[in-house]
Amino acid sequence: MGDDLQVSPRVRTAIAAAQRCNVTVTIATGRMFQVTAQFARELGIGAPLICYQGALIQAPDGPAPLYLATMERPLTREVLALAKERGWLLVLYSAYQAFVARRSYSRWFLDILAREPLTWVDDLAEPLREHAPVKFIAIAEPAQADQIEAELALHLDGRLAVVRSHAIVVEGYPLGVSKGDALARLAAHLGIAQLEVMAVGDHDNDVSMLAWAGVGVAMGNASPAARAVADWLAPTVAQDGAAAAIEHFILANGGGEL
């Protein structure tokens, strides 16, 4: 989907056709579970979903996670203090909630969080008393996001994973967590071999997933890092690249081996 958060008719049709061929389809995203589950239900996807860049794996209607990784609270407080000092706009996530501090936000900031149920708090450190943090995101214009990414990487010095998931989004989450790791865990859970997995992505946070999958597909608008590890380059999101990949590798093959 594009920034309008709409899945095109062609992509919907391709996903449905793949599932009729007994191909398991899932979503791997940085978004929170509740929002991802909504999209999954709209697409008829019942397989476990990969959320929070791989920190949580859970079926749309599953009662509990198959896998959940959290950040250490002291380290999270350290990040929050740095963000407060720098004036960064941060969102903090637990497994099922997104927390935002009470302050003035621009319309574009809130648009990025469209469909996410936000919990407003006086201070982002408050939720840590009752909730285990899963990840945080910083949202800023591209130039400032570059600075935030670099400063976080320097300050954290390998204690948390820091990745760019969008031109204006920088994310932090537990070490060892990635879409690639989560996809490997999910495939093993489902009894699906690595060579039978296709992954489609478009940004740096997709690199591990594209590299691990038997077939890694980068969208035509993908970041240089995603394109570098891909086996195949699809058309852009606007040109229904995900559908093109499904049609090329799955439907044209009758749903057989990739």
N, C-alpha and C positions, 0 to 999 in steps of 0.2 A: 504494500500500500504506500501511497505517497503521504505528503504532509496533511492532506485532507482526511486521513484516517479511513478512507473508503477502499474496499477491495473491489476491483473491477469485475464485471461480469465474466470476462475471459478467464481471469485467475480463479474465480469461484468455480467455473465450469471445469477447468483443468484439475483442481483439487478434488472435486466430486468424482470425476472420471478416474483419477488415480486410485481413490479409495474403493471404487467399484472393482478395480483390478487387484484388490486385496493388498494394496500398498499402504503402509502405515504413514500417515502424514501428521506432523506436529509443528508447533511454532517455537522458535528459539529467539528470545528477546530480552532486552534489558528492562522491559516494563514489569509492573507489579502483577501478581497472580490474578487479582480480581478482574483487571482490565483484559489481560490475555485470555482468561477463561470466557469472557464475553465474546471476543472475536472467535474463539474456538467453537463455541456453541453456534454462532452465526454460520460457521463454515462446516458444521457437522463433524468436527474433530473431537474424538473422545480419548485419544491417546494422551499419556502424560505430557505436560507442557514444560518447557525449559524457560524459567523466568529469572529476572535479576542477573542476567549474564551467565547463568548457570548455577547460581547459589541455591535455587529451589527447583525441584522437579516434582510436579504433582498433576494428577489427572484433573480435568475441569470440574468434575463432580466427585473427586476423591476426598475422603474425610481427613487425610493427613498427607504430608509430603513423603515422597519416596526418598528424598535427599534434601537436606537443608544445611547450609553453612552460614555462620554468623561472624561478625567482626568483634574483636575484643573491645569492651566498653572503654577502658582507659585510653586506648588508641583512638577510638571514635571521639572522645572528649577533646583529645589533642587536635584533631582535625577541625572540630567545631569551634574551638578557641581561635585557631588560625583563620578560619573563614570569617568569624566575627570581627577579628582585628583587621582583615583585609576588606571587609564589606562585601564578600561574595554572597550570591543568592544560592542557598543550598536547600535541598530536599533530603530528608533522612527517612529511610525505609526500614520497617520491621517486616516480618514475613507477610503480613496482611494489611499493613497500614502505611500511609505516606504522611509524614509530618512536615509542616511548614511553619516558620516563625511568623508571628503577627507583625507585619510591616507593610510598607507600600510596594506593590509589584506592578510591573508594566503588563499591558494586555498580552504582549507577545510571550512573556514568561508563562503566563497562565495558559496560553494556547498550547504551549509545548506539553503541558500536563493535562490536556483535554481527556476527559473520561475517567481520570484518576480521582477517586474519592479522597480529598485532602482533609487531614486533621490539623487544625490550627492550634498552635501552642505559643506561650509567651517566650519560651526559650527552647531551642532544639535539644538541650541537654535533659530537659524534663522527661521525655519518653524513655530515656535510658534506665530510669528507675524500675520500670515494669516491662520494657520490651527489649529483646535482643536485637541489635542492629544488623541488618543484612547488607545494606549498601547505602551510599549517598551519591547525589549528583549535584554538580555545579552547572548552572546555566548562565551563559554570557555570550556577547557578540563574539564572532570568530577570533578576532585579534586578542581580546581579553581571555578567551578560552585557551588560546595558545599559552598565555602567561600562567594561567591557573594550572594547566596540565604540567608545565615545566616546574612550577614552584611546588606543587604537590609531590611530584616524583622526587624532587630534591629533598624536600622536608621529610617525607616518609621513608626514603632510603631503603626501598624494598620490603617494607613492613606491611604494606597493603598493595593490592594491584590497582593501578591507575590506567585508564584507557579512554580513548576518544570514541564515542559511539555516534556522534553527530557533529557537524561543524560547530554547533553552539552548546554541546553537552560533553562534560567531562565526568567520568564515573570512578568511584572507588569502591572496592569490595574485597573480601578475604583473599589472601594468597592461595594459589592452587585452584581457584574458581575460574572457569572459562566456559564458553559455549562448547568448545571442543571436548573438554573433560566431561561436561554434562551429557553431550551427545554420545560419547563412548559409554558412560554409565547407563544411559537409557537403552542404547542398542543391546548391551549385555543383558539388561533386565528383560528385554523383549525377545532375546534369542536371535538377534539379527546380526549377521557378520558385517564387519567394517566395509568390505568391498561391496556390500549390498545397500550402502547408505549414500544418498545424495544430499548435499547441503547447499543452500542458496543464500548468499549474503552480499552486503554492499559496503561495510565499513571496517575499521580496524578491529572492532570488537568481534567481528566474524572470522578473523584470520585463523584462529585455532580450529574453528569448526570446519572451515573450507579445507584446511591442511589435513585434518584427520579423516574426513569423509572419503569414501571410495571415489566419488566424483564431487569435486568442489566447483561450484558455479558462482562466478562473480557477476553482479549486475553491470550493465553498460555504464552506469553512473558511479561505480564502486570506487573506493579510495585506492591509491597506488598499492598499498600494502595488501589489500584484499585481491586486487587483480594479479599481484605477483605470485600468489600461491594457488590461484585457481587453475582448474583443468580446462575450463570452458568459459567463454565470455558471452553472457546473455544480452539481449537488448536492455534498455533502461527500464526503470520502474514505470515511467509514463508509457512505454511501449509494451507493457505486460511481460517483462523479462522472466518473471517467475513462471508464468504460464508457458512461455516458450521453452524453458528448461524441462518442465514436466512433459510437455508434448514431445520434445526431442528425445529424451532419455527413457521415458516410461511409456507414454501412450503409443508412440510409433513402434515400440517394441512389444506391444501387447501386455505391458505390465510385468514383463519378464525381468531377467537379470540386467543390471545396468551395463 
